Amino acid sequence: MERIKKGIYQHFKGNGYLVLGEVTHSETREILVLYIPLYGKFQMFVRPKAMFLEEVNEPGLNYTGPRFRYIGES
């Protein structure tokens, strides 16, 4: 799997996120995405890369597509 691009992503519900890069869980070796929501307290979070890149199906929102969409460089 390719390394995730650093930059700005948009969640399918509309909010923006700054992706800082990938990190590796020290015990499981799972690849995680390190990001900062561009709203609220601007805290850092991690999410499994597979989940970050997955396709979602939200019938209530009439949406099927990527959970996060790359917008561009920060």
Predicted model as a PDB file, atoms N, CA, C, CB and O in Angstrom, pLDDT in the B-factor column:
MODEL        1                                                                  
ATOM      1  N   MET A   1       0.848  -1.182   0.000  1.00 68.00           N  
ATOM      2  CA  MET A   1       0.000   0.000   0.000  1.00 68.00           C  
ATOM      3  C   MET A   1       0.895   1.247   0.000  1.00 68.00           C  
ATOM      4  CB  MET A   1      -0.965  -0.003   1.232  1.00 68.00           C  
ATOM      5  O   MET A   1       1.887   1.307   0.725  1.00 68.00           O  
ATOM      6  N   GLU A   2       0.536   2.225  -0.810  1.00 87.00           N  
ATOM      7  CA  GLU A   2       1.295   3.467  -0.880  1.00 87.00           C  
ATOM      8  C   GLU A   2       1.197   4.260   0.421  1.00 87.00           C  
ATOM      9  CB  GLU A   2       0.806   4.315  -2.044  1.00 87.00           C  
ATOM     10  O   GLU A   2       0.232   4.140   1.175  1.00 87.00           O  
ATOM     11  N   ARG A   3       2.219   5.069   0.657  1.00 91.00           N  
ATOM     12  CA  ARG A   3       2.157   5.971   1.802  1.00 91.00           C  
ATOM     13  C   ARG A   3       1.080   7.013   1.532  1.00 91.00           C  
ATOM     14  CB  ARG A   3       3.541   6.649   2.069  1.00 91.00           C  
ATOM     15  O   ARG A   3       0.877   7.437   0.394  1.00 91.00           O  
ATOM     16  N   ILE A   4       0.400   7.416   2.587  1.00 95.00           N  
ATOM     17  CA  ILE A   4      -0.662   8.406   2.447  1.00 95.00           C  
ATOM     18  C   ILE A   4      -0.046   9.780   2.188  1.00 95.00           C  
ATOM     19  CB  ILE A   4      -1.562   8.436   3.713  1.00 95.00           C  
ATOM     20  O   ILE A   4       0.993  10.111   2.758  1.00 95.00           O  
ATOM     21  N   LYS A   5      -0.680  10.572   1.338  1.00 95.00           N  
ATOM     22  CA  LYS A   5      -0.201  11.925   1.046  1.00 95.00           C  
ATOM     23  C   LYS A   5      -0.453  12.818   2.251  1.00 95.00           C  
ATOM     24  CB  LYS A   5      -0.895  12.503  -0.219  1.00 95.00           C  
ATOM     25  O   LYS A   5      -1.514  12.757   2.873  1.00 95.00           O  
ATOM     26  N   LYS A   6       0.529  13.643   2.570  1.00 97.00           N  
ATOM     27  CA  LYS A   6       0.331  14.663   3.602  1.00 97.00           C  
ATOM     28  C   LYS A   6      -0.470  15.797   2.990  1.00 97.00           C  
ATOM     29  CB  LYS A   6       1.697  15.182   4.175  1.00 97.00           C  
ATOM     30  O   LYS A   6      -0.360  16.068   1.794  1.00 97.00           O  
ATOM     31  N   GLY A   7      -1.270  16.456   3.804  1.00 97.00           N  
ATOM     32  CA  GLY A   7      -2.033  17.588   3.316  1.00 97.00           C  
ATOM     33  C   GLY A   7      -3.432  17.648   3.897  1.00 97.00           C  
ATOM     34  O   GLY A   7      -3.713  17.067   4.945  1.00 97.00           O  
ATOM     35  N   ILE A   8      -4.298  18.354   3.205  1.00 98.00           N  
ATOM     36  CA  ILE A   8      -5.658  18.585   3.673  1.00 98.00           C  
ATOM     37  C   ILE A   8      -6.598  17.548   3.063  1.00 98.00           C  
ATOM     38  CB  ILE A   8      -6.124  20.018   3.320  1.00 98.00           C  
ATOM     39  O   ILE A   8      -6.556  17.271   1.865  1.00 98.00           O  
ATOM     40  N   TYR A   9      -7.440  16.986   3.918  1.00 98.00           N  
ATOM     41  CA  TYR A   9      -8.462  16.023   3.503  1.00 98.00           C  
ATOM     42  C   TYR A   9      -9.810  16.530   3.974  1.00 98.00           C  
ATOM     43  CB  TYR A   9      -8.170  14.594   4.071  1.00 98.00           C  
ATOM     44  O   TYR A   9      -9.909  17.268   4.954  1.00 98.00           O  
ATOM     45  N   GLN A  10     -10.842  16.123   3.262  1.00 97.00           N  
ATOM     46  CA  GLN A  10     -12.203  16.456   3.687  1.00 97.00           C  
ATOM     47  C   GLN A  10     -12.939  15.166   4.000  1.00 97.00           C  
ATOM     48  CB  GLN A  10     -12.958  17.278   2.593  1.00 97.00           C  
ATOM     49  O   GLN A  10     -12.968  14.241   3.188  1.00 97.00           O  
ATOM     50  N   HIS A  11     -13.534  15.114   5.187  1.00 96.00           N  
ATOM     51  CA  HIS A  11     -14.360  13.984   5.596  1.00 96.00           C  
ATOM     52  C   HIS A  11     -15.656  14.037   4.797  1.00 96.00           C  
ATOM     53  CB  HIS A  11     -14.641  14.009   7.140  1.00 96.00           C  
ATOM     54  O   HIS A  11     -16.102  15.115   4.404  1.00 96.00           O  
ATOM     55  N   PHE A  12     -16.254  12.892   4.558  1.00 95.00           N  
ATOM     56  CA  PHE A  12     -17.473  12.863   3.748  1.00 95.00           C  
ATOM     57  C   PHE A  12     -18.614  13.667   4.360  1.00 95.00           C  
ATOM     58  CB  PHE A  12     -17.918  11.438   3.547  1.00 95.00           C  
ATOM     59  O   PHE A  12     -19.563  14.015   3.658  1.00 95.00           O  
ATOM     60  N   LYS A  13     -18.539  13.967   5.652  1.00 94.00           N  
ATOM     61  CA  LYS A  13     -19.571  14.792   6.287  1.00 94.00           C  
ATOM     62  C   LYS A  13     -19.231  16.280   6.223  1.00 94.00           C  
ATOM     63  CB  LYS A  13     -19.759  14.369   7.739  1.00 94.00           C  
ATOM     64  O   LYS A  13     -20.024  17.117   6.654  1.00 94.00           O  
ATOM     65  N   GLY A  14     -18.033  16.617   5.675  1.00 93.00           N  
ATOM     66  CA  GLY A  14     -17.719  18.016   5.419  1.00 93.00           C  
ATOM     67  C   GLY A  14     -16.534  18.633   6.129  1.00 93.00           C  
ATOM     68  O   GLY A  14     -15.949  19.581   5.605  1.00 93.00           O  
ATOM     69  N   ASN A  15     -16.150  18.142   7.300  1.00 96.00           N  
ATOM     70  CA  ASN A  15     -15.059  18.773   8.046  1.00 96.00           C  
ATOM     71  C   ASN A  15     -13.702  18.536   7.395  1.00 96.00           C  
ATOM     72  CB  ASN A  15     -15.036  18.257   9.470  1.00 96.00           C  
ATOM     73  O   ASN A  15     -13.496  17.546   6.694  1.00 96.00           O  
ATOM     74  N   GLY A  16     -12.773  19.476   7.643  1.00 97.00           N  
ATOM     75  CA  GLY A  16     -11.422  19.383   7.110  1.00 97.00           C  
ATOM     76  C   GLY A  16     -10.440  18.825   8.128  1.00 97.00           C  
ATOM     77  O   GLY A  16     -10.619  18.988   9.335  1.00 97.00           O  
ATOM     78  N   TYR A  17      -9.397  18.163   7.624  1.00 97.00           N  
ATOM     79  CA  TYR A  17      -8.376  17.536   8.465  1.00 97.00           C  
ATOM     80  C   TYR A  17      -7.010  17.714   7.819  1.00 97.00           C  
ATOM     81  CB  TYR A  17      -8.682  16.032   8.687  1.00 97.00           C  
ATOM     82  O   TYR A  17      -6.871  17.609   6.601  1.00 97.00           O  
ATOM     83  N   LEU A  18      -6.010  17.981   8.639  1.00 98.00           N  
ATOM     84  CA  LEU A  18      -4.634  18.074   8.179  1.00 98.00           C  
ATOM     85  C   LEU A  18      -3.936  16.754   8.491  1.00 98.00           C  
ATOM     86  CB  LEU A  18      -3.893  19.278   8.844  1.00 98.00           C  
ATOM     87  O   LEU A  18      -3.761  16.407   9.659  1.00 98.00           O  
ATOM     88  N   VAL A  19      -3.540  16.024   7.464  1.00 98.00           N  
ATOM     89  CA  VAL A  19      -2.822  14.766   7.651  1.00 98.00           C  
ATOM     90  C   VAL A  19      -1.334  15.068   7.722  1.00 98.00           C  
ATOM     91  CB  VAL A  19      -3.133  13.755   6.502  1.00 98.00           C  
ATOM     92  O   VAL A  19      -0.758  15.652   6.804  1.00 98.00           O  
ATOM     93  N   LEU A  20      -0.714  14.655   8.842  1.00 97.00           N  
ATOM     94  CA  LEU A  20       0.708  14.883   9.068  1.00 97.00           C  
ATOM     95  C   LEU A  20       1.558  13.731   8.546  1.00 97.00           C  
ATOM     96  CB  LEU A  20       0.973  15.091  10.547  1.00 97.00           C  
ATOM     97  O   LEU A  20       2.742  13.915   8.266  1.00 97.00           O  
ATOM     98  N   GLY A  21       0.970  12.550   8.413  1.00 96.00           N  
ATOM     99  CA  GLY A  21       1.702  11.407   7.890  1.00 96.00           C  
ATOM    100  C   GLY A  21       1.255  10.115   8.527  1.00 96.00           C  
ATOM    101  O   GLY A  21       0.221  10.038   9.189  1.00 96.00           O  
ATOM    102  N   GLU A  22       2.073   9.100   8.304  1.00 97.00           N  
ATOM    103  CA  GLU A  22       1.799   7.769   8.847  1.00 97.00           C  
ATOM    104  C   GLU A  22       2.699   7.510  10.044  1.00 97.00           C  
ATOM    105  CB  GLU A  22       2.003   6.677   7.768  1.00 97.00           C  
ATOM    106  O   GLU A  22       3.828   7.996  10.110  1.00 97.00           O  
ATOM    107  N   VAL A  23       2.180   6.737  10.988  1.00 97.00           N  
ATOM    108  CA  VAL A  23       2.956   6.282  12.142  1.00 97.00           C  
ATOM    109  C   VAL A  23       2.705   4.789  12.307  1.00 97.00           C  
ATOM    110  CB  VAL A  23       2.572   7.075  13.452  1.00 97.00           C  
ATOM    111  O   VAL A  23       1.726   4.254  11.786  1.00 97.00           O  
ATOM    112  N   THR A  24       3.582   4.132  13.024  1.00 96.00           N  
ATOM    113  CA  THR A  24       3.464   2.689  13.240  1.00 96.00           C  
ATOM    114  C   THR A  24       3.223   2.408  14.711  1.00 96.00           C  
ATOM    115  CB  THR A  24       4.730   1.950  12.751  1.00 96.00           C  
ATOM    116  O   THR A  24       3.953   2.902  15.570  1.00 96.00           O  
ATOM    117  N   HIS A  25       2.201   1.618  15.003  1.00 96.00           N  
ATOM    118  CA  HIS A  25       1.913   1.204  16.376  1.00 96.00           C  
ATOM    119  C   HIS A  25       3.092   0.363  16.857  1.00 96.00           C  
ATOM    120  CB  HIS A  25       0.556   0.400  16.470  1.00 96.00           C  
ATOM    121  O   HIS A  25       3.508  -0.572  16.173  1.00 96.00           O  
ATOM    122  N   SER A  26       3.628   0.687  18.021  1.00 95.00           N  
ATOM    123  CA  SER A  26       4.846   0.036  18.508  1.00 95.00           C  
ATOM    124  C   SER A  26       4.681  -1.443  18.837  1.00 95.00           C  
ATOM    125  CB  SER A  26       5.333   0.746  19.720  1.00 95.00           C  
ATOM    126  O   SER A  26       5.652  -2.198  18.774  1.00 95.00           O  
ATOM    127  N   GLU A  27       3.490  -1.864  19.180  1.00 96.00           N  
ATOM    128  CA  GLU A  27       3.266  -3.262  19.551  1.00 96.00           C  
ATOM    129  C   GLU A  27       2.746  -4.100  18.380  1.00 96.00           C  
ATOM    130  CB  GLU A  27       2.285  -3.339  20.711  1.00 96.00           C  
ATOM    131  O   GLU A  27       3.248  -5.195  18.125  1.00 96.00           O  
ATOM    132  N   THR A  28       1.750  -3.590  17.677  1.00 96.00           N  
ATOM    133  CA  THR A  28       1.089  -4.380  16.635  1.00 96.00           C  
ATOM    134  C   THR A  28       1.690  -4.167  15.253  1.00 96.00           C  
ATOM    135  CB  THR A  28      -0.375  -4.048  16.595  1.00 96.00           C  
ATOM    136  O   THR A  28       1.449  -4.962  14.344  1.00 96.00           O  
ATOM    137  N   ARG A  29       2.471  -3.099  15.087  1.00 96.00           N  
ATOM    138  CA  ARG A  29       3.065  -2.708  13.798  1.00 96.00           C  
ATOM    139  C   ARG A  29       2.011  -2.217  12.810  1.00 96.00           C  
ATOM    140  CB  ARG A  29       3.828  -3.883  13.190  1.00 96.00           C  
ATOM    141  O   ARG A  29       2.302  -2.049  11.626  1.00 96.00           O  
ATOM    142  N   GLU A  30       0.778  -1.986  13.293  1.00 96.00           N  
ATOM    143  CA  GLU A  30      -0.277  -1.475  12.430  1.00 96.00           C  
ATOM    144  C   GLU A  30       0.077  -0.054  11.985  1.00 96.00           C  
ATOM    145  CB  GLU A  30      -1.651  -1.502  13.160  1.00 96.00           C  
ATOM    146  O   GLU A  30       0.583   0.743  12.775  1.00 96.00           O  
ATOM    147  N   ILE A  31      -0.194   0.254  10.717  1.00 97.00           N  
ATOM    148  CA  ILE A  31       0.041   1.591  10.188  1.00 97.00           C  
ATOM    149  C   ILE A  31      -1.172   2.457  10.509  1.00 97.00           C  
ATOM    150  CB  ILE A  31       0.314   1.553   8.650  1.00 97.00           C  
ATOM    151  O   ILE A  31      -2.311   2.080  10.232  1.00 97.00           O  
ATOM    152  N   LEU A  32      -0.910   3.621  11.097  1.00 97.00           N  
ATOM    153  CA  LEU A  32      -1.945   4.565  11.494  1.00 97.00           C  
ATOM    154  C   LEU A  32      -1.708   5.892  10.787  1.00 97.00           C  
ATOM    155  CB  LEU A  32      -1.966   4.755  13.033  1.00 97.00           C  
ATOM    156  O   LEU A  32      -0.580   6.212  10.411  1.00 97.00           O  
ATOM    157  N   VAL A  33      -2.771   6.657  10.610  1.00 98.00           N  
ATOM    158  CA  VAL A  33      -2.679   7.993  10.026  1.00 98.00           C  
ATOM    159  C   VAL A  33      -2.747   9.002  11.170  1.00 98.00           C  
ATOM    160  CB  VAL A  33      -3.825   8.245   8.970  1.00 98.00           C  
ATOM    161  O   VAL A  33      -3.659   8.957  11.995  1.00 98.00           O  
ATOM    162  N   LEU A  34      -1.773   9.912  11.212  1.00 98.00           N  
ATOM    163  CA  LEU A  34      -1.717  10.970  12.219  1.00 98.00           C  
ATOM    164  C   LEU A  34      -2.314  12.237  11.597  1.00 98.00           C  
ATOM    165  CB  LEU A  34      -0.235  11.217  12.718  1.00 98.00           C  
ATOM    166  O   LEU A  34      -1.857  12.701  10.552  1.00 98.00           O  
ATOM    167  N   TYR A  35      -3.343  12.787  12.256  1.00 98.00           N  
ATOM    168  CA  TYR A  35      -4.021  13.947  11.673  1.00 98.00           C  
ATOM    169  C   TYR A  35      -4.525  14.898  12.748  1.00 98.00           C  
ATOM    170  CB  TYR A  35      -5.182  13.495  10.795  1.00 98.00           C  
ATOM    171  O   TYR A  35      -4.635  14.543  13.922  1.00 98.00           O  
ATOM    172  N   ILE A  36      -4.830  16.122  12.309  1.00 98.00           N  
ATOM    173  CA  ILE A  36      -5.380  17.156  13.180  1.00 98.00           C  
ATOM    174  C   ILE A  36      -6.677  17.656  12.560  1.00 98.00           C  
ATOM    175  CB  ILE A  36      -4.364  18.331  13.390  1.00 98.00           C  
ATOM    176  O   ILE A  36      -6.667  18.131  11.425  1.00 98.00           O  
ATOM    177  N   PRO A  37      -7.797  17.560  13.280  1.00 97.00           N  
ATOM    178  CA  PRO A  37      -9.035  18.167  12.777  1.00 97.00           C  
ATOM    179  C   PRO A  37      -8.845  19.686  12.679  1.00 97.00           C  
ATOM    180  CB  PRO A  37     -10.252  17.818  13.708  1.00 97.00           C  
ATOM    181  O   PRO A  37      -8.268  20.297  13.578  1.00 97.00           O  
ATOM    182  N   LEU A  38      -9.318  20.280  11.614  1.00 97.00           N  
ATOM    183  CA  LEU A  38      -9.173  21.724  11.422  1.00 97.00           C  
ATOM    184  C   LEU A  38     -10.362  22.473  12.000  1.00 97.00           C  
ATOM    185  CB  LEU A  38      -9.016  22.055   9.936  1.00 97.00           C  
ATOM    186  O   LEU A  38     -10.914  23.384  11.383  1.00 97.00           O  
ATOM    187  N   TYR A  39     -10.738  22.058  13.204  1.00 95.00           N  
ATOM    188  CA  TYR A  39     -11.817  22.684  13.960  1.00 95.00           C  
ATOM    189  C   TYR A  39     -11.635  22.256  15.410  1.00 95.00           C  
ATOM    190  CB  TYR A  39     -13.245  22.277  13.402  1.00 95.00           C  
ATOM    191  O   TYR A  39     -10.847  21.355  15.696  1.00 95.00           O  
ATOM    192  N   GLY A  40     -12.340  22.880  16.306  1.00 93.00           N  
ATOM    193  CA  GLY A  40     -12.279  22.497  17.726  1.00 93.00           C  
ATOM    194  C   GLY A  40     -10.949  22.847  18.361  1.00 93.00           C  
ATOM    195  O   GLY A  40     -10.426  23.942  18.156  1.00 93.00           O  
ATOM    196  N   LYS A  41     -10.399  21.921  19.133  1.00 93.00           N  
ATOM    197  CA  LYS A  41      -9.183  22.165  19.906  1.00 93.00           C  
ATOM    198  C   LYS A  41      -7.897  21.855  19.151  1.00 93.00           C  
ATOM    199  CB  LYS A  41      -9.219  21.356  21.156  1.00 93.00           C  
ATOM    200  O   LYS A  41      -6.810  21.998  19.711  1.00 93.00           O  
ATOM    201  N   PHE A  42      -7.996  21.435  17.896  1.00 91.00           N  
ATOM    202  CA  PHE A  42      -6.831  21.148  17.055  1.00 91.00           C  
ATOM    203  C   PHE A  42      -5.898  20.134  17.708  1.00 91.00           C  
ATOM    204  CB  PHE A  42      -6.066  22.435  16.757  1.00 91.00           C  
ATOM    205  O   PHE A  42      -4.676  20.281  17.661  1.00 91.00           O  
ATOM    206  N   GLN A  43      -6.486  19.098  18.321  1.00 96.00           N  
ATOM    207  CA  GLN A  43      -5.703  18.024  18.929  1.00 96.00           C  
ATOM    208  C   GLN A  43      -5.277  17.031  17.853  1.00 96.00           C  
ATOM    209  CB  GLN A  43      -6.513  17.309  20.042  1.00 96.00           C  
ATOM    210  O   GLN A  43      -5.917  16.925  16.807  1.00 96.00           O  
ATOM    211  N   MET A  44      -4.190  16.302  18.119  1.00 97.00           N  
ATOM    212  CA  MET A  44      -3.749  15.259  17.200  1.00 97.00           C  
ATOM    213  C   MET A  44      -4.497  13.960  17.487  1.00 97.00           C  
ATOM    214  CB  MET A  44      -2.225  15.041  17.311  1.00 97.00           C  
ATOM    215  O   MET A  44      -4.777  13.627  18.638  1.00 97.00           O  
ATOM    216  N   PHE A  45      -4.813  13.237  16.417  1.00 97.00           N  
ATOM    217  CA  PHE A  45      -5.479  11.943  16.513  1.00 97.00           C  
ATOM    218  C   PHE A  45      -4.798  10.963  15.568  1.00 97.00           C  
ATOM    219  CB  PHE A  45      -6.992  12.066  16.185  1.00 97.00           C  
ATOM    220  O   PHE A  45      -4.091  11.355  14.640  1.00 97.00           O  
ATOM    221  N   VAL A  46      -5.030   9.677  15.827  1.00 97.00           N  
ATOM    222  CA  VAL A  46      -4.608   8.634  14.894  1.00 97.00           C  
ATOM    223  C   VAL A  46      -5.817   7.768  14.572  1.00 97.00           C  
ATOM    224  CB  VAL A  46      -3.438   7.773  15.485  1.00 97.00           C  
ATOM    225  O   VAL A  46      -6.741   7.627  15.374  1.00 97.00           O  
ATOM    226  N   ARG A  47      -5.781   7.192  13.372  1.00 96.00           N  
ATOM    227  CA  ARG A  47      -6.837   6.294  12.907  1.00 96.00           C  
ATOM    228  C   ARG A  47      -6.137   5.241  12.061  1.00 96.00           C  
ATOM    229  CB  ARG A  47      -7.973   7.064  12.087  1.00 96.00           C  
ATOM    230  O   ARG A  47      -5.204   5.568  11.328  1.00 96.00           O  
ATOM    231  N   PRO A  48      -6.566   3.983  12.145  1.00 97.00           N  
ATOM    232  CA  PRO A  48      -5.960   2.966  11.280  1.00 97.00           C  
ATOM    233  C   PRO A  48      -6.028   3.401   9.810  1.00 97.00           C  
ATOM    234  CB  PRO A  48      -6.670   1.601  11.471  1.00 97.00           C  
ATOM    235  O   PRO A  48      -7.056   3.889   9.340  1.00 97.00           O  
ATOM    236  N   LYS A  49      -4.920   3.213   9.102  1.00 96.00           N  
ATOM    237  CA  LYS A  49      -4.847   3.635   7.710  1.00 96.00           C  
ATOM    238  C   LYS A  49      -5.949   2.991   6.873  1.00 96.00           C  
ATOM    239  CB  LYS A  49      -3.481   3.295   7.129  1.00 96.00           C  
ATOM    240  O   LYS A  49      -6.562   3.650   6.033  1.00 96.00           O  
ATOM    241  N   ALA A  50      -6.196   1.711   7.100  1.00 95.00           N  
ATOM    242  CA  ALA A  50      -7.238   1.019   6.333  1.00 95.00           C  
ATOM    243  C   ALA A  50      -8.593   1.689   6.532  1.00 95.00           C  
ATOM    244  CB  ALA A  50      -7.318  -0.464   6.743  1.00 95.00           C  
ATOM    245  O   ALA A  50      -9.366   1.800   5.581  1.00 95.00           O  
ATOM    246  N   MET A  51      -8.894   2.137   7.746  1.00 95.00           N  
ATOM    247  CA  MET A  51     -10.156   2.807   8.029  1.00 95.00           C  
ATOM    248  C   MET A  51     -10.173   4.205   7.398  1.00 95.00           C  
ATOM    249  CB  MET A  51     -10.388   2.898   9.551  1.00 95.00           C  
ATOM    250  O   MET A  51     -11.194   4.633   6.860  1.00 95.00           O  
ATOM    251  N   PHE A  52      -9.048   4.907   7.468  1.00 95.00           N  
ATOM    252  CA  PHE A  52      -8.954   6.247   6.896  1.00 95.00           C  
ATOM    253  C   PHE A  52      -9.241   6.216   5.396  1.00 95.00           C  
ATOM    254  CB  PHE A  52      -7.563   6.846   7.159  1.00 95.00           C  
ATOM    255  O   PHE A  52      -9.897   7.114   4.869  1.00 95.00           O  
ATOM    256  N   LEU A  53      -8.751   5.183   4.710  1.00 95.00           N  
ATOM    257  CA  LEU A  53      -8.869   5.090   3.256  1.00 95.00           C  
ATOM    258  C   LEU A  53     -10.099   4.331   2.769  1.00 95.00           C  
ATOM    259  CB  LEU A  53      -7.655   4.437   2.708  1.00 95.00           C  
ATOM    260  O   LEU A  53     -10.329   4.242   1.563  1.00 95.00           O  
ATOM    261  N   GLU A  54     -10.892   3.785   3.687  1.00 95.00           N  
ATOM    262  CA  GLU A  54     -11.998   2.931   3.250  1.00 95.00           C  
ATOM    263  C   GLU A  54     -13.132   3.714   2.587  1.00 95.00           C  
ATOM    264  CB  GLU A  54     -12.542   2.161   4.429  1.00 95.00           C  
ATOM    265  O   GLU A  54     -13.281   4.923   2.767  1.00 95.00           O  
ATOM    266  N   GLU A  55     -13.912   2.981   1.826  1.00 96.00           N  
ATOM    267  CA  GLU A  55     -15.140   3.506   1.230  1.00 96.00           C  
ATOM    268  C   GLU A  55     -16.261   3.324   2.245  1.00 96.00           C  
ATOM    269  CB  GLU A  55     -15.479   2.787  -0.131  1.00 96.00           C  
ATOM    270  O   GLU A  55     -16.319   2.306   2.935  1.00 96.00           O  
ATOM    271  N   VAL A  56     -17.144   4.302   2.336  1.00 95.00           N  
ATOM    272  CA  VAL A  56     -18.285   4.216   3.248  1.00 95.00           C  
ATOM    273  C   VAL A  56     -19.580   4.257   2.449  1.00 95.00           C  
ATOM    274  CB  VAL A  56     -18.252   5.365   4.290  1.00 95.00           C  
ATOM    275  O   VAL A  56     -19.632   4.794   1.343  1.00 95.00           O  
ATOM    276  N   ASN A  57     -20.612   3.684   3.028  1.00 95.00           N  
ATOM    277  CA  ASN A  57     -21.936   3.705   2.430  1.00 95.00           C  
ATOM    278  C   ASN A  57     -22.886   4.236   3.486  1.00 95.00           C  
ATOM    279  CB  ASN A  57     -22.372   2.283   1.919  1.00 95.00           C  
ATOM    280  O   ASN A  57     -23.193   3.544   4.456  1.00 95.00           O  
ATOM    281  N   GLU A  58     -23.349   5.458   3.302  1.00 93.00           N  
ATOM    282  CA  GLU A  58     -24.252   6.109   4.249  1.00 93.00           C  
ATOM    283  C   GLU A  58     -25.569   6.443   3.551  1.00 93.00           C  
ATOM    284  CB  GLU A  58     -23.603   7.391   4.841  1.00 93.00           C  
ATOM    285  O   GLU A  58     -25.744   7.558   3.059  1.00 93.00           O  
ATOM    286  N   PRO A  59     -26.499   5.480   3.504  1.00 92.00           N  
ATOM    287  CA  PRO A  59     -27.774   5.713   2.818  1.00 92.00           C  
ATOM    288  C   PRO A  59     -28.537   6.922   3.361  1.00 92.00           C  
ATOM    289  CB  PRO A  59     -28.641   4.483   2.928  1.00 92.00           C  
ATOM    290  O   PRO A  59     -29.197   7.628   2.599  1.00 92.00           O  
ATOM    291  N   GLY A  60     -28.453   7.164   4.674  1.00 90.00           N  
ATOM    292  CA  GLY A  60     -29.157   8.307   5.265  1.00 90.00           C  
ATOM    293  C   GLY A  60     -28.658   9.642   4.739  1.00 90.00           C  
ATOM    294  O   GLY A  60     -29.391  10.631   4.739  1.00 90.00           O  
ATOM    295  N   LEU A  61     -27.403   9.669   4.290  1.00 90.00           N  
ATOM    296  CA  LEU A  61     -26.828  10.890   3.720  1.00 90.00           C  
ATOM    297  C   LEU A  61     -26.771  10.817   2.195  1.00 90.00           C  
ATOM    298  CB  LEU A  61     -25.423  11.130   4.286  1.00 90.00           C  
ATOM    299  O   LEU A  61     -26.271  11.726   1.533  1.00 90.00           O  
ATOM    300  N   ASN A  62     -27.296   9.712   1.653  1.00 92.00           N  
ATOM    301  CA  ASN A  62     -27.250   9.491   0.204  1.00 92.00           C  
ATOM    302  C   ASN A  62     -25.811   9.588  -0.309  1.00 92.00           C  
ATOM    303  CB  ASN A  62     -28.149  10.514  -0.530  1.00 92.00           C  
ATOM    304  O   ASN A  62     -25.534  10.252  -1.309  1.00 92.00           O  
ATOM    305  N   TYR A  63     -24.893   8.902   0.408  1.00 94.00           N  
ATOM    306  CA  TYR A  63     -23.475   8.993   0.059  1.00 94.00           C  
ATOM    307  C   TYR A  63     -22.826   7.621   0.044  1.00 94.00           C  
ATOM    308  CB  TYR A  63     -22.741   9.907   1.037  1.00 94.00           C  
ATOM    309  O   TYR A  63     -22.997   6.822   0.965  1.00 94.00           O  
ATOM    310  N   THR A  64     -22.087   7.366  -1.007  1.00 95.00           N  
ATOM    311  CA  THR A  64     -21.190   6.224  -1.090  1.00 95.00           C  
ATOM    312  C   THR A  64     -19.902   6.745  -1.701  1.00 95.00           C  
ATOM    313  CB  THR A  64     -21.810   5.037  -1.936  1.00 95.00           C  
ATOM    314  O   THR A  64     -19.917   7.332  -2.783  1.00 95.00           O  
ATOM    315  N   GLY A  65     -18.790   6.535  -1.014  1.00 95.00           N  
ATOM    316  CA  GLY A  65     -17.506   7.021  -1.514  1.00 95.00           C  
ATOM    317  C   GLY A  65     -16.462   6.956  -0.421  1.00 95.00           C  
ATOM    318  O   GLY A  65     -16.665   6.301   0.601  1.00 95.00           O  
ATOM    319  N   PRO A  66     -15.342   7.636  -0.634  1.00 96.00           N  
ATOM    320  CA  PRO A  66     -14.263   7.585   0.356  1.00 96.00           C  
ATOM    321  C   PRO A  66     -14.639   8.298   1.656  1.00 96.00           C  
ATOM    322  CB  PRO A  66     -12.997   8.206  -0.222  1.00 96.00           C  
ATOM    323  O   PRO A  66     -15.352   9.302   1.652  1.00 96.00           O  
ATOM    324  N   ARG A  67     -14.136   7.747   2.777  1.00 95.00           N  
ATOM    325  CA  ARG A  67     -14.360   8.391   4.081  1.00 95.00           C  
ATOM    326  C   ARG A  67     -13.695   9.774   4.090  1.00 95.00           C  
ATOM    327  CB  ARG A  67     -13.800   7.504   5.247  1.00 95.00           C  
ATOM    328  O   ARG A  67     -14.291  10.753   4.539  1.00 95.00           O  
ATOM    329  N   PHE A  68     -12.462   9.843   3.592  1.00 96.00           N  
ATOM    330  CA  PHE A  68     -11.721  11.096   3.499  1.00 96.00           C  
ATOM    331  C   PHE A  68     -11.257  11.281   2.064  1.00 96.00           C  
ATOM    332  CB  PHE A  68     -10.512  11.114   4.482  1.00 96.00           C  
ATOM    333  O   PHE A  68     -10.792  10.336   1.426  1.00 96.00           O  
ATOM    334  N   ARG A  69     -11.384  12.498   1.563  1.00 96.00           N  
ATOM    335  CA  ARG A  69     -10.976  12.815   0.191  1.00 96.00           C  
ATOM    336  C   ARG A  69      -9.841  13.841   0.242  1.00 96.00           C  
ATOM    337  CB  ARG A  69     -12.188  13.360  -0.649  1.00 96.00           C  
ATOM    338  O   ARG A  69      -9.941  14.862   0.922  1.00 96.00           O  
ATOM    339  N   TYR A  70      -8.761  13.550  -0.489  1.00 97.00           N  
ATOM    340  CA  TYR A  70      -7.610  14.454  -0.541  1.00 97.00           C  
ATOM    341  C   TYR A  70      -7.997  15.751  -1.253  1.00 97.00           C  
ATOM    342  CB  TYR A  70      -6.412  13.777  -1.260  1.00 97.00           C  
ATOM    343  O   TYR A  70      -8.551  15.720  -2.351  1.00 97.00           O  
ATOM    344  N   ILE A  71      -7.701  16.893  -0.619  1.00 96.00           N  
ATOM    345  CA  ILE A  71      -8.020  18.204  -1.183  1.00 96.00           C  
ATOM    346  C   ILE A  71      -6.760  18.842  -1.787  1.00 96.00           C  
ATOM    347  CB  ILE A  71      -8.632  19.130  -0.097  1.00 96.00           C  
ATOM    348  O   ILE A  71      -6.806  19.394  -2.886  1.00 96.00           O  
ATOM    349  N   GLY A  72      -5.644  18.762  -1.065  1.00 94.00           N  
ATOM    350  CA  GLY A  72      -4.411  19.354  -1.565  1.00 94.00           C  
ATOM    351  C   GLY A  72      -3.386  19.535  -0.459  1.00 94.00           C  
ATOM    352  O   GLY A  72      -3.608  19.163   0.693  1.00 94.00           O  
ATOM    353  N   GLU A  73      -2.262  20.114  -0.842  1.00 91.00           N  
ATOM    354  CA  GLU A  73      -1.181  20.345   0.128  1.00 91.00           C  
ATOM    355  C   GLU A  73      -1.613  21.385   1.146  1.00 91.00           C  
ATOM    356  CB  GLU A  73       0.117  20.800  -0.587  1.00 91.00           C  
ATOM    357  O   GLU A  73      -2.476  22.225   0.892  1.00 91.00           O  
ATOM    358  N   SER A  74      -0.978  21.297   2.311  1.00 77.00           N  
ATOM    359  CA  SER A  74      -1.334  22.237   3.384  1.00 77.00           C  
ATOM    360  C   SER A  74      -0.636  23.570   3.197  1.00 77.00           C  
ATOM    361  CB  SER A  74      -0.979  21.653   4.754  1.00 77.00           C  
ATOM    362  O   SER A  74      -0.818  24.481   4.005  1.00 77.00           O  
TER     363      SER A  74                                                      
ENDMDL                                                                          
END                                                                             
